Amino acid sequence: MRRPTFVVLAVLSTVVTAVAAQSANPTVQVAFEAASVKVNKSGDNSTSVGPRPGGRFNATNAPLALLITMAYQLQAFQVQGAPEWTRTDRFDIVAKLDGDPPPVLFGEPDRTMLALRTLLADRFKLVAHWETQELPIYALVVARVDGKLGPGIHPAAADCVAVRAARLAAAREGKVDQNTNPYACGWGNSGNGRFRFGGNPLSAFAAALANQVARVVVDRTGVTGNWDFELTFTPERIRQQALAGTAPPDVDPNGPSIFTAIQEQLGLKLESTKGPVNVLVIDHVEQPSPD
């Protein structure tokens, strides 16, 4: 059986997180100047989706459920009420904004994603509302009673929050090379069992963990400052792939889980609890109108 392949080309933020906008209907509506939506019946398992240079947005063989989570910067567990076809049917989208969208700081509205929300409402008749629900979450806390962190984490040499803010401000004024990534500063996540982190507070790490553990993660460490580390672990999907003989060769299928790795390498741990979570509830959605 072929494994599905996802290539997400999204320059939304250095940190992928479950922080959503406050309203499903922004006061100022942003729309693509041109957009094509087509059903993809290729049967292929691979998906490519994300912004491109020149204000373009392309999606190939993408399920609507993925497009919704991307447009609203959510994890899949934060979207409720979507019919099954939004996960099984696939679509190709080619769209373009009027000019290049300006770079934004993390947490600010992204014009491409706002335009994608407009497209979903227009072509898929998507109607949704926000709810705050008490759901299972994880709290990131210090594991040791004495507050000492693990051997794999160290104070950062750079304040990447300030560096990125300066780069973004310069990019908005056209003062930097367009090939320079204004988000780059010691942060990266390879995805296959390696989590690189640099020059950011632990609150950013907690937010990024939501993608790995399928829950919102809140920082309750009380640890301040910016930190560097490289976390190595074995994702559960790799363990399952190893049983099927399809695991990538560069990942140890017998390595620690992310929960064990966080405690052993960083001196932190994830505690299961409950807390308020922003949830997007789908009220209505239709198959797309033809081009």
Order of alpha helices (4+ residues) and beta strands (2+ residues): beta-beta-beta-beta-alpha-beta-alpha-beta-alpha-beta-beta-alpha-beta-beta-alpha-beta-beta-alpha-alpha-beta
